[in-house]
Amino acid sequence: MASIAARSASKAFRQVAKSAARPAQTASYSLLARAATRAPASRALAAAVAPAFQTRGVKTLDFAGTKETVYERADWPLAKLQDYFKNDTLALIGYGSQGHGQGLNARDNGLNVIVGVRKDGESWRQAMEDGWVPGETLFPIEEAINRGTIIMNLLSDAAQSQTWPTIAPLITKGKTLYFSHGFSVVYKEDTHVEVPKDVDVILVAPKGSGRTVRSLFKEGRGINSSIAVWQDVTGKAKEKAIAIGVGIGSGYMYETTFEKEVYSDLYGERGVLMGAIQGLFLAQYQVLRKNGHTPSEAFNETVEEATQSLYPLIGAKGMDYMYNACSTTARRGALDWAPIFEKANLPIFEQLYQSVRDGTETRKSLEYNGRSTYREDLNRELAEINDQEIWRAGKVVRSLRPDYKPESE
Ligand SMILES: NC(=O)c1ccc[n+]([C@@H]2O[C@H](COP(=O)([O-])OP(=O)(O)OC[C@H]3O[C@@H](n4cnc5c(N)ncnc54)[C@H](OP(=O)(O)O)[C@@H]3O)[C@@H](O)[C@H]2O)c1
């Protein structure tokens, strides 16, 4: 058994070493990590191989005229990371999207991780499926907090508020309290999450779903994360945040504050990331339909061309690149209409930011997500979107894509 593990470890290291020889490519941290955790002997190997990846480090970058510090994984070779946390137990409370991604990555990185969730709930079942063992690495919430030194509160934001009266007394001096969102702490008047005064309180917020946190790690890449410190009683809070950021699978970490993280996050998802984009798609589609265009034409001109052709170009090289890739006719019209949309939308975005800042959005979210009928209410609203003509037309358009797979609908 051990020799199989050792063989697979050394095979993984050979792959890693090979990729390390290519200077422009990011080395596969997850391969290294998995190898390191499979066989004890390979930990020494990890230490030997890891310095090869320290080709970059903390850097100050000029973001369009503003200098910002970016932290990166290259400063934390696996051996250093494992040594840093050798006396710690990371107690991951909650096993939803983030719990799954962050927990498995930290475990694969060779850190001592346990999971705390409601006994026999959906997350308990899911955690067992992922190899967490009841009584060894999987515990009811209170027990996991008692056993942990770093308490990673990854319950849903509404649940963090609901469970706080039970959890708070267990977070005793010497432990570290960790969040992946500034929500509970910043809006404490509404959430009633008043953190203990004698513990470090830190944040690592991956900029993506927990599934992406996991898939990027498995590919040997890392997700971008924000890091922040709310309370530093040991003088080590920031260093700890960066180290845990690496442990849970971040590639690059951008420094922020709890307030800025939560304001920008709530604003962005209500805006262009989700709310505004659905609103704009619908408005454009409706006008086309009112003027006699067919559903397929309206969908193609609104969603399909955007998601399949143009937005990936923005992602690859920016807006000017996408404009340049389009016809002169399209370009002229877009250049003329962009400022009109900007002017029309600016007041809405200002109203939205204000609504985030003054806690209106938080209170709505806590009320809605705290209802016992939350899941049914959500499903009903999502079913309404699914039933909108634009998205029903979309299903048919998607079925005509060359790479279409019926089971994905
Ligand atoms: N999802 C994202 O894309 C994302 C990205 C960045 C940051 N974040 C932040 O990461 C944190 C976790 O988010 P998430 O999306 O992973 O959460 P989630 O999927 O909504 O997490 C749900 C977890 O909370 C537990 N839970 C819910 N109600 C509970 C209650 N009343 N008592 C005890 N446990 C309860 C669930 O357990 P059961 O299965 O037992 O119900 C489950 O383990 C949040 O602060 C979120 O804002 C999320």
The ligand as a MOL file (V3000), in Angstrom:
LIG
                    3D

  0  0  0     0  0            999 V3000
M  V30 BEGIN CTAB
M  V30 COUNTS 48 52 0 0 0
M  V30 BEGIN ATOM
M  V30 1 N -20.8980 30.4660 -2.7080 0
M  V30 2 C -20.0640 31.3850 -3.1510 0
M  V30 3 O -19.8920 31.5500 -4.3690 0
M  V30 4 C -19.2450 32.2250 -2.1940 0
M  V30 5 C -18.1430 32.9110 -2.6860 0
M  V30 6 C -17.3560 33.6220 -1.8000 0
M  V30 7 C -17.7160 33.6840 -0.4630 0
M  V30 8 N -18.8210 33.0440 -0.0080 0 CHG=1
M  V30 9 C -19.1500 33.0920 1.4130 0
M  V30 10 O -18.7770 31.8520 2.0080 0
M  V30 11 C -19.6660 31.5520 3.0910 0
M  V30 12 C -20.3290 30.2020 2.8660 0
M  V30 13 O -21.0550 30.2930 1.6690 0
M  V30 14 P -21.6000 29.0150 0.8920 0
M  V30 15 O -22.1640 29.5090 -0.3950 0
M  V30 16 O -20.5800 27.9430 0.9050 0 CHG=-1
M  V30 17 O -22.7700 28.6580 1.8670 0
M  V30 18 P -23.9740 27.6900 1.6390 0
M  V30 19 O -23.6990 26.7550 0.5160 0
M  V30 20 O -25.1770 28.5070 1.5980 0
M  V30 21 O -23.7510 26.9200 3.0400 0
M  V30 22 C -24.6790 26.3060 3.6140 0
M  V30 23 C -24.0990 25.6380 4.8600 0
M  V30 24 O -24.7210 26.2640 5.9600 0
M  V30 25 C -25.3480 25.2230 6.7320 0
M  V30 26 N -26.5410 25.7760 7.3700 0
M  V30 27 C -27.5560 26.4750 6.7960 0
M  V30 28 N -28.4590 26.8240 7.7330 0
M  V30 29 C -28.0030 26.3270 8.9110 0
M  V30 30 C -28.4630 26.3830 10.2490 0
M  V30 31 N -29.5780 27.0410 10.5660 0
M  V30 32 N -27.7290 25.7610 11.2010 0
M  V30 33 C -26.5820 25.1280 10.9000 0
M  V30 34 N -26.0930 25.0560 9.6540 0
M  V30 35 C -26.7830 25.6560 8.6770 0
M  V30 36 C -25.6650 24.1210 5.7470 0
M  V30 37 O -25.8020 22.9120 6.4330 0
M  V30 38 P -26.9940 21.8630 6.1400 0
M  V30 39 O -26.6200 21.1350 4.8940 0
M  V30 40 O -27.0080 21.0230 7.3560 0
M  V30 41 O -28.2330 22.6890 5.9440 0
M  V30 42 C -24.4290 24.1770 4.8590 0
M  V30 43 O -23.3800 23.4280 5.4370 0
M  V30 44 C -20.6710 32.7080 3.1630 0
M  V30 45 O -20.2050 33.6700 4.0580 0
M  V30 46 C -20.6240 33.2620 1.7290 0
M  V30 47 O -21.0290 34.6130 1.6380 0
M  V30 48 C -19.5870 32.2840 -0.8380 0
M  V30 END ATOM
M  V30 BEGIN BOND
M  V30 1 1 1 2
M  V30 2 2 2 3
M  V30 3 1 2 4
M  V30 4 1 4 5
M  V30 5 2 4 48
M  V30 6 2 5 6
M  V30 7 1 6 7
M  V30 8 2 7 8
M  V30 9 1 8 9
M  V30 10 1 8 48
M  V30 11 1 9 10
M  V30 12 1 9 46
M  V30 13 1 10 11
M  V30 14 1 11 12
M  V30 15 1 11 44
M  V30 16 1 12 13
M  V30 17 1 13 14
M  V30 18 2 14 15
M  V30 19 1 14 16
M  V30 20 1 14 17
M  V30 21 1 17 18
M  V30 22 2 18 19
M  V30 23 1 18 20
M  V30 24 1 18 21
M  V30 25 1 21 22
M  V30 26 1 22 23
M  V30 27 1 23 24
M  V30 28 1 23 42
M  V30 29 1 24 25
M  V30 30 1 25 26
M  V30 31 1 25 36
M  V30 32 1 26 27
M  V30 33 1 26 35
M  V30 34 2 27 28
M  V30 35 1 28 29
M  V30 36 1 29 30
M  V30 37 2 29 35
M  V30 38 1 30 31
M  V30 39 2 30 32
M  V30 40 1 32 33
M  V30 41 2 33 34
M  V30 42 1 34 35
M  V30 43 1 36 37
M  V30 44 1 36 42
M  V30 45 1 37 38
M  V30 46 2 38 39
M  V30 47 1 38 40
M  V30 48 1 38 41
M  V30 49 1 42 43
M  V30 50 1 44 45
M  V30 51 1 44 46
M  V30 52 1 46 47
M  V30 END BOND
M  V30 END CTAB
M  END
